[in-house]
């Protein structure tokens, strides 16, 4: 039994090592330019060892994604668990949580960097783009409902369309996530996040919607 347990632990450790090496290789060289042999070499293992755990590169990428929380999915799950007791506070937390995740979880930061900047979504990886698009749609819908709840609660004035407010918040989050993953240090983007989100929410509280300009 001890031998079986040790063998299983060794297999798990090998799998984790391969995933760690894959993250680093994809960040440095991109997904398209990295082969499974490159990852095996980085781990000090044979090509057969990596194929024992992953049938191909898409399977490895799926395993890489499975062991982390993606920022927006993580924030969405946390927000859904809270209810609508304080809509504006929930919107603020939703906007800041993805950046906090990237700052505290190195694996999540590397994997999200890969998704944003190191791979193209075609063929076997096209479903990853569909997954991100679905998450964005869920986030926009949830934020829109919270903005509506904030208006009903008197936290925000009625003049601003909730859909516009939700799109503006998602745009700020997406931009900050992109900045945080373009640099090895996500700190500056994370530090800027509270002020950026608070500025948007303050503008929604006090600003008057502009009348669209008449086309010339």
N, C-alpha and C positions, 0 to 999 in steps of 0.2 A: 504493500500500500504506500509506504514511504517513497519507494522508487517511482511509482506511478504519479504520486503527487509532485515529486521533484521534476519528473519529465514534463508534466503539464505546466508547472511554474516556469521551466526553462523555455517551453514553447511560447508561453505568454510573454515572457521577457524578450524573446527574439522578435515576436510580432511587434511589440511596442518599440523596440529599437529600429526596426525597419520603417515604422510609421514616423518616428522622429527624424530619421535620415531622409525620408521622402519629403517631409515638410521643409527641411533645410535646403534640399536640392531644388525643390520646386520654387522656393523663394529666390534662390540665387540664380537659377538658370531658366526658369519657366517650365511649365508642364510639358509642352511640346518638345523641348530640347532635352528632356531628362528621360532616360530609359530605365527599365527595371534593373538592367545590369549596372547602371550608374549607382542606383540606390543600394544594390547588393554590395558593390565595391565600397561605398561609403560606410556601410555597416560592417565591413570585413567578413562578408559571407559570400557564399556561392550563389549563382543564378538559380540553381535548384532550390536553395533554401527560401528564396523569395517567392518562387512559384509554389512552394509547399503551402504558403499562407495566402497568396493572392493569385488568382488565375490570370489577371491582366491589369493594366494600369487603371482602367475605370473601377475595378473591384478594390484596388488599393485606395483610390480617391474616396470611394464610398466609406471604406473603413476609417479613413482619416476624418471624414465628416462626422461619422457616428460617435467618435469619442469626444467631441466638443459640442458646445452650444453655439450656434450662430447668433451674432449680436441681436438682430431684430427679432428672431424667433424667441430668444431668451427673454427679451424685454416684453414681447407680446404675451408670453405665458405668465410672466410676473404680473402684468397689468390686468389680465383677465381674472386672476385670482383675487383681486382687490375689491371688485365691485365699483360702484359709482359714488362713494361717500364724499369725495372731494375731487371733482373732475380736473380742476386746474393742477392740483398737486400730483395727480396721477399722470397727467400729460407731461409735466416737468420730469417726473421720475422716469417715465417711458423714454423721454428724449435723452436722458443722461445715462441710463443703465447700460446701453450698448457700449459707450465709451469706457465706462467703469469696468465692464467685462474685458475689453481689450487690454486695459491697463493691468489687470490682475491675473489674466490667464494668457500665458505666452503661446500655448498651443492654439487657442482661439484666435489670437492676433495673427499668427503665421498663416493659419488656414484661411482666414478672411482676406489677408493680403493676397494669397494665391487666387482666391475667387475673384477679387476685384482687379488685380493687376498682372497676374501671371498665367492666365489661361484663356483660351477662346472656347465658346460654347457652341460646339458643333458635333455631329455624329453621336458618339457614346456619351458625351458630356452635355448634350443639349437639355437633358432633363434637369440639370442643375440650374440652368437659367430659368426654366419653368417654375422650379421650386422657389427661387428668389422672387420671381414676379408674383407668384401666389402669396408669398409672405408680405410683399409690399402692398398688395391689394388688401390683405387682412389688416395690416397696420393702418392704412388710410381709412378703411371703414371704421375701425375701432376708434381712431383719433377723431373722426368726424362725429361719431356718436357721443364721445366725451365732450367735444366742443358744444354740441347741442345741449348736453346735460348741464354744462357750465352756464350756458345762456338761460336755461330754465331756472337754474339755482341763483341767478343774479350775479354770478361771478364775472361774466363777460356781457357786454352789450349785445343787443340783437342785430345790430347793423351789419356785422361781418358774416358772410356765408360760411358755415362750418366746413364745407368742402374746400374752400380756398384756404382756410386756416389750417386744415389738416395737411394739405399739399405743401404749404409753407413750412410746417414743422418737419414733415418728412424730408423736405429738401435740405433743411439745416442739418438734420441727423445724418443724411447720406453724405453731405459735403464734409462734415466733421469726421465721419468714418473713413472717407477717402483720404483726407489729410493725415489721419492717425496711422494709416497703413502705408502711406507713401514714404514714411521716414522710419528708421529703426527705433526711434524714440517716440511713442505716442503721447508723451507728456504734454507738449505744447497744445496739441489739439484738445486733449482732455481738460487742460486748465482753461482753455477758451470756451469750452462747451457751456458751463453754467451761465456766463454772461450773455452768450449768443441766444440761448433759449429764453432767458429772462427778458431780454430785449424784445423778442418776438411777442411773448405773453404780455409784456407791459404795453406794447403797441396795440395789441388786440383789445386790451382793457380801455385804452384812452383814445386810440386813433379813430378817425372818421374815414370810412371807406371812400376812396376816390371814384369819381365818375369817369368811366372810360373815355379816353380822348376820341373825338370824332375823326375818322379817317380822312386824310386830305385827298 
